[in-house]
Amino acid sequence: MIIFSALIAGYRGWACSDDSEATPEFLLLVATLLLTLSNAFFAPAIFLACKRRMFTQAIVYLSTMIASTLYHACDQDLFGYCLTRYQVRFL
């Protein structure tokens, strides 16, 4: 069995304790917030779709906004928040 050294958010070493090339935590937090909060730009499209009685499009926009927010929140290294664990495995 081969054991590889971990690399999370730029931290290196067996215990992820070498922070010589690590990204600062405030930049990781800013990146996470920008990725998740940028999905708020779907709100005007959802509002217009509802106002124009285009409910199918509003549901599509809303579901896209929610799925994208959850995906980007779960995809981050240190400041991630996951409702469910997902893994893609190839045989």
C-alpha positions in Angstrom: 0.0 0.0 0.0 1.4 3.4 -1.0 0.7 6.4 1.3 0.8 9.8 -0.4 1.5 13.1 1.3 -1.6 15.2 1.7 -2.1 18.5 -0.1 -5.1 20.6 1.1 -5.4 24.3 0.4 -1.7 24.6 -0.2 -0.7 22.9 3.1 1.9 20.1 2.6 3.3 17.3 4.6 2.1 14.1 6.2 0.0 16.0 8.8 -0.7 19.1 6.6 1.4 21.1 8.9 3.8 22.7 6.4 2.2 26.1 5.6 5.2 27.5 3.6 3.1 27.6 0.3 -0.4 27.6 1.8 -3.0 30.1 0.7 -4.0 32.5 3.5 -7.3 31.5 5.2 -9.0 34.9 4.6 -8.4 34.4 0.8 -10.0 30.9 1.0 -12.9 32.4 2.9 -13.4 35.2 0.4 -13.2 32.7 -2.5 -15.8 30.5 -0.9 -18.1 33.5 -0.2 -17.8 34.9 -3.7 -18.5 31.5 -5.3 -21.6 30.9 -3.2 -23.0 34.4 -2.9 -22.6 35.1 -6.6 -25.5 32.8 -7.2 -27.7 35.6 -5.8 -27.5 37.1 -9.3 -30.2 34.5 -10.2 -32.7 36.4 -8.1 -33.6 39.1 -10.6 -34.2 36.4 -13.3 -36.4 34.5 -10.9 -38.3 37.6 -9.9 -38.9 38.6 -13.6 -39.9 35.1 -14.5 -42.5 35.0 -11.7 -43.7 38.5 -12.6 -44.3 37.5 -16.2 -46.0 34.3 -15.0 -43.3 32.1 -16.5 -43.3 29.6 -13.6 -41.4 26.8 -15.3 -38.5 29.0 -16.0 -38.6 30.4 -12.5 -38.4 26.9 -11.1 -35.5 26.0 -13.4 -33.6 29.2 -12.3 -34.3 28.6 -8.7 -33.2 24.9 -8.8 -30.0 25.9 -10.7 -29.3 28.6 -8.1 -29.7 26.2 -5.2 -27.7 23.3 -6.8 -24.9 25.7 -7.7 -24.7 27.2 -4.3 -24.6 23.8 -2.6 -22.1 22.4 -5.0 -19.7 25.4 -4.6 -20.1 25.3 -0.8 -19.2 21.6 -0.7 -16.4 21.9 -3.2 -14.1 24.1 -1.0 -11.1 22.8 0.9 -11.2 24.4 4.3 -14.4 26.3 4.5 -16.6 23.7 2.9 -20.1 22.8 4.0 -21.7 19.6 2.7 -25.2 18.3 3.2 -24.3 15.0 1.5 -21.0 13.4 0.5 -20.5 12.8 -3.1 -17.7 11.0 -4.9 -17.2 10.2 -8.5 -15.4 7.0 -9.1 -14.2 5.5 -12.3 -13.6 1.8 -12.8 
